[in-house]
Amino acid sequence: MRTKLILAIIATVMSVGGTGVWFLVSERQAAQVRREKFFGSTKEYPTSGGEKVKIEW
């Protein structure tokens, strides 16, 4: 009985930990994408044809 309880606790901790790690990784990737869009040096502007062109001044 005690062994089953310990195994259940370990399984619960591992599943919660795995979910937390997955959330942190996905949030870090989303933050990197937002950062690249905001600070990106090559801004792309869509045209009417759906193509993206870089405007040079």
C-alpha positions, 0 to 999 in steps of 0.5 A, spaced: 500 500 500 505 504 501 509 503 495 503 504 491 502 511 494 509 513 493 509 511 486 502 515 485 506 521 488 512 520 483 507 519 477 503 526 479 510 530 480 513 528 474 506 529 470 506 536 473 513 537 472 513 535 465 507 540 463 510 546 467 517 544 462 512 544 456 509 551 458 516 554 459 519 552 453 513 554 449 512 561 452 520 562 451 519 560 443 513 565 443 516 571 446 522 570 442 517 570 436 514 577 439 521 580 440 523 578 433 517 581 430 518 588 434 526 589 434 527 585 427 531 589 422 528 587 416 521 589 416 517 586 411 511 589 408 505 585 404 503 587 397 496 586 394 499 580 390 500 576 397 508 577 396 512 580 401 517 585 399 523 589 403 522 597 402 529 600 401 530 608 402 
